[in-house]
Amino acid sequence: MDPAQIPIRASTQEHLDIEDIKDDLVILKDGSCCLILQTTAVNFDLLSETEQDALIYAYAGLLNSLSFPIQIFIHSQRKDVSNYLELLKKQIDIQKSVKLQEQIKQYQQFIEKTVKENQVLDKKFYIIIPFSSLELGAPQAIKQTIMKKGGGLPFPKEYILEKAKTSLYPKKDHLVKQFNHLGLKAIPLTTSQLIELFYRIYNPKEGGQKLATDRDYNVFLVETAKEGVK
């Protein structure tokens, strides 16, 4: 066989479980899906004893209300403060008071020293709501399809998304309401945010790179020439 006719496969991508990210859902290669919520956090140690007890009871109520599985994921990443330092530099330039300029400059040097001597981490908290491929029906047929090499998704992608949304959206609404009782916000990640999250996970050293919007992932890299343009 002519080597030029052998299809090029993205070997790294073949080892990932993710098939696609669409309509704010993550689709896995076995047909299962998940919806991811990002939550705020609270400093438990700073609360009074009464507030701590109330938070514990509210959290227990959240766990007891669950009739479906969830996963809690904490993502730690080294904090990039370059934008903040640049903002401080601009503030120094626009200040007319020499005293204020000196104070901001000292604060800027303090931040630079702190980041240089200590590993400042940015922690984000996520709740994952899974949708099993078994919920699509015909589990035996799904198993046979998955076992085939390169078999692809067991059902059409739109069908999987429709079933997943029907199952996941009520669970999402329930969790958002329960987290409100804890005084926390739970916000579903959009398609572009999901892409960025998984990019950060698989490329931890590229934390400072700004990703494109989700629209840029859905357009052709090379578009057809416009009529009249040669």
C-alpha positions in Angstrom: 0.0 0.0 0.0 1.3 3.5 -0.9 2.4 5.2 2.3 0.8 8.4 1.0 -2.6 6.7 1.1 -2.3 5.6 4.7 -4.6 7.9 6.8 -2.9 9.9 9.4 -4.2 9.3 12.9 -3.8 11.6 15.9 -2.2 9.0 18.2 -2.4 11.1 21.3 -6.1 11.9 20.7 -6.9 8.2 20.3 -5.8 7.6 23.9 -8.2 10.2 25.2 -11.7 9.2 26.4 -13.3 12.3 25.0 -15.1 12.0 21.7 -16.4 15.6 21.5 -17.5 18.6 23.5 -20.8 20.0 22.3 -23.8 21.9 23.6 -22.0 22.4 27.0 -21.7 18.6 27.4 -18.6 16.3 27.3 -19.3 13.2 25.1 -17.1 10.2 25.8 -16.2 7.5 23.2 -18.4 4.9 24.8 -21.5 7.1 24.4 -21.6 8.3 28.0 -21.6 12.1 28.8 -21.2 14.5 31.6 -22.2 18.0 32.6 -19.7 20.0 34.7 -20.5 22.7 37.3 -18.0 25.1 38.7 -18.6 26.1 42.3 -17.4 28.8 44.5 -15.7 28.0 47.8 -15.9 29.1 51.5 -13.2 29.4 54.1 -14.6 27.1 56.7 -12.0 28.1 59.4 -13.1 31.7 59.3 -16.7 30.9 60.1 -18.0 31.0 63.7 -18.9 27.8 65.4 -22.6 28.4 64.7 -22.0 29.1 61.1 -19.8 26.0 60.8 -22.6 23.8 62.3 -25.2 25.3 59.9 -22.9 24.7 56.9 -22.3 21.1 58.0 -26.0 20.4 58.3 -26.7 22.1 54.9 -24.0 19.9 53.3 -25.5 16.8 54.9 -28.8 17.8 53.5 -27.3 18.1 50.0 -25.8 14.6 50.2 -29.0 13.1 51.5 -31.0 14.7 48.7 -28.9 13.0 46.0 -30.5 10.1 44.1 -27.7 10.1 41.4 -23.9 9.9 41.5 -21.7 13.0 41.3 -17.9 13.5 41.2 -16.1 16.3 43.0 -13.0 17.5 41.2 -10.4 20.1 42.5 -8.1 21.5 39.9 -4.9 23.2 41.2 -2.8 25.3 38.9 0.0 27.7 39.4 -1.3 31.3 39.6 -0.4 33.5 36.7 -0.2 37.1 38.0 1.4 38.7 35.0 -1.8 40.6 34.1 -2.2 41.9 37.6 1.4 43.1 37.7 0.9 44.8 34.4 -2.2 46.5 35.8 -0.1 47.8 38.8 2.5 49.1 36.4 -0.1 51.1 34.5 -1.4 52.5 37.8 2.1 53.7 38.7 2.3 55.5 35.4 -1.0 57.3 35.7 -0.6 58.4 39.4 0.3 62.0 39.9 1.2 61.6 43.5 4.9 60.6 44.0 4.0 59.1 47.3 1.2 56.9 45.8 3.6 55.8 43.0 6.1 54.7 45.6 3.5 52.8 47.6 2.2 51.0 44.5 5.7 50.2 43.4 6.5 48.6 46.8 3.3 46.6 46.6 4.2 45.4 43.1 7.7 44.3 44.3 6.1 42.5 47.2 3.8 40.6 44.9 6.7 39.7 42.6 8.8 38.5 45.5 5.9 36.4 47.0 5.2 34.7 43.6 9.0 34.1 43.1 9.6 32.5 46.5 6.3 30.7 47.0 4.3 28.5 44.7 1.0 30.4 44.5 -1.8 28.0 43.5 -5.2 28.8 42.0 -7.7 26.2 43.0 -11.0 25.7 41.2 -13.8 23.4 42.3 -16.0 21.3 40.0 -19.0 19.0 40.3 -19.3 16.4 37.6 -22.7 14.9 36.8 -22.3 11.7 34.8 -24.7 10.2 32.2 -24.0 6.5 31.6 -24.1 5.0 28.1 -26.3 2.2 29.6 -29.1 4.9 29.9 -29.2 4.9 26.1 -30.7 1.4 26.0 -29.6 -1.9 24.5 -26.6 -2.3 26.7 -25.5 -5.5 25.0 -25.5 -3.8 21.6 -23.4 -1.0 23.1 -20.9 -3.4 24.5 -20.5 -5.1 21.1 -20.0 -1.8 19.4 -17.4 -0.6 21.8 -15.4 -3.8 21.5 -15.0 -3.2 17.8 -11.8 -1.4 17.0 -12.7 2.1 15.8 -16.4 1.4 16.2 -17.1 5.0 17.2 -20.1 6.1 19.1 -22.9 3.5 19.7 -25.6 5.9 18.6 -25.7 9.1 16.5 -24.3 12.1 18.4 -27.5 14.1 18.3 -29.5 11.2 19.8 -26.9 10.8 22.6 -27.1 14.6 23.3 -30.9 14.6 23.4 -31.0 11.7 25.9 -28.2 13.1 28.0 -29.8 16.6 28.3 -33.1 15.0 29.4 -31.3 13.2 32.1 -28.7 15.8 33.2 -30.6 19.0 33.2 -33.0 18.2 36.1 -30.0 17.0 38.1 -28.1 20.2 37.3 -31.1 22.3 38.5 -31.3 20.3 41.7 -27.6 20.8 42.5 -27.7 24.5 41.7 -30.6 24.9 44.2 -28.8 22.8 46.9 -25.6 24.8 46.6 -27.6 28.0 47.0 -28.6 26.7 50.4 -24.9 26.4 51.2 -24.3 30.0 50.2 -22.3 28.8 47.1 -22.9 29.4 43.4 -22.8 26.5 41.0 -22.5 27.5 37.4 -22.6 25.1 34.4 -19.5 25.3 32.2 -20.1 26.3 28.6 -18.5 24.5 25.6 -15.6 27.0 25.4 -15.0 26.8 29.1 -15.0 23.0 29.0 -12.5 23.0 26.1 -10.3 25.3 28.1 -10.6 23.2 31.3 -9.5 20.0 29.6 -6.7 21.9 27.7 -5.4 23.1 31.1 -5.6 19.5 32.5 -3.7 17.9 29.7 -1.3 20.8 29.2 -0.5 22.0 32.8 2.6 24.0 31.7 0.6 26.1 29.2 -1.4 27.9 31.9 -0.7 31.4 30.4 -2.0 30.6 26.9 -5.3 32.2 25.9 -7.5 29.9 24.0 -9.9 30.8 21.2 -13.7 30.9 21.4 -15.9 27.9 20.9 -16.8 29.3 17.5 -13.2 28.9 16.3 -13.4 25.2 17.0 -16.4 24.8 14.7 -15.1 26.5 11.5 -12.9 25.2 8.8 -9.2 25.9 9.0 -9.2 26.6 5.2 -12.3 28.1 3.7 -13.3 28.0 0.1 -12.4 31.1 -2.0 -15.1 33.6 -2.5 -16.5 34.0 -5.9 -14.5 36.4 -8.0 -11.4 36.0 -5.9 -8.5 34.2 -7.4 
